[in-house]
Structure formats: structure tokens, C-alpha cells
Amino acid sequence: MLQYTAAGGRLRFMGLVHHTDAVREFAYDRQSPFGRLDKALDEATQRKWTVVDMKSDWNTIYPFQKK
């Protein structure tokens, strides 16, 4: 999906959400038992897309979640 969006001729924001917070959401990465993200992370790095890390970049995952 990001490749398709990036292929256009105009300026676009390319952002990849890296799910790293297993406590507040699901976490998947290069060696996860499900939802591997290796190809997407490699491509994001190569193409200089923005990678957002859920654990370190977001204070709130679900704003209406009871504490």
C-alpha cells in the first residue's frame, strides 16, 4: 500500500507504524511469530519513510481505555 501511494508524482507523507508495544497493543517485528515486519522496515529505511514506534513515540494507544 505504501509503495502504491509513494508512486504518485506529488509530495506525500509516507508513515509506517511499527507495533512495538505488547502491553498496550500487539507487538510484531522482524522475528515475531505473527505479523512480521521485516520487508516493510527495510523498505521504509531505504526509501526514507517515517517509521513511528508505538512504544516510544505514543503516550496513548487507546484514549478511552480504563486505567
C-alpha positions as CSV (number, residue, x, y, z in Angstrom):
1,M,0.0,0.0,0.0
2,L,2.8,2.4,0.8
3,Q,4.6,1.6,-2.5
4,Y,1.4,2.4,-4.4
5,T,0.9,5.7,-2.6
6,A,4.6,6.7,-2.9
7,A,4.5,6.0,-6.7
8,G,2.5,9.2,-7.4
9,G,4.2,12.3,-8.7
10,R,3.2,14.6,-5.9
11,L,4.6,15.1,-2.4
12,R,3.2,12.6,0.1
13,F,3.8,11.7,3.7
14,M,4.9,8.1,4.0
15,G,4.4,6.8,7.5
16,L,4.9,3.2,8.8
17,V,3.5,2.3,12.2
18,H,5.9,-0.1,14.0
19,H,3.9,-2.0,16.5
20,T,6.3,-2.5,19.4
21,D,4.1,-2.2,22.5
22,A,2.9,-5.6,23.5
23,V,1.4,-4.3,26.8
24,R,-1.0,-1.8,25.2
25,E,-1.5,-3.4,21.8
26,F,0.1,-6.2,19.8
27,A,3.8,-6.2,19.1
28,Y,5.3,-7.5,15.9
29,D,8.7,-7.1,14.4
30,R,11.2,-8.9,12.2
31,Q,11.2,-12.1,14.2
32,S,7.6,-12.1,15.5
33,P,5.6,-15.4,15.5
34,F,3.0,-13.4,13.5
35,G,2.8,-10.2,11.6
36,R,6.4,-10.0,10.5
37,L,7.6,-6.5,9.5
38,D,11.0,-7.2,8.1
39,K,10.3,-6.2,4.4
40,A,8.4,-3.1,5.4
41,L,11.1,-1.9,7.8
42,D,13.8,-2.4,5.2
43,E,11.8,-0.6,2.5
44,A,11.0,2.3,4.9
45,T,14.7,2.7,5.7
46,Q,15.7,2.5,2.1
47,R,13.1,5.0,0.9
48,K,13.5,7.3,3.9
49,W,9.9,6.9,5.0
50,T,8.9,7.9,8.6
51,V,8.7,5.0,11.0
52,V,6.7,5.6,14.1
53,D,7.4,3.4,17.1
54,M,4.3,2.8,19.2
55,K,6.1,2.1,22.4
56,S,8.4,5.1,22.4
57,D,6.6,7.6,20.2
58,W,3.0,7.4,21.5
59,N,1.9,8.2,25.0
60,T,-1.7,6.9,24.5
61,I,-2.7,4.0,22.4
62,Y,-6.5,3.8,23.2
63,P,-7.6,7.2,24.6
64,F,-10.8,5.8,26.2
65,Q,-9.3,2.8,27.9
66,K,-9.9,2.5,31.6
67,K,-6.8,2.7,33.8
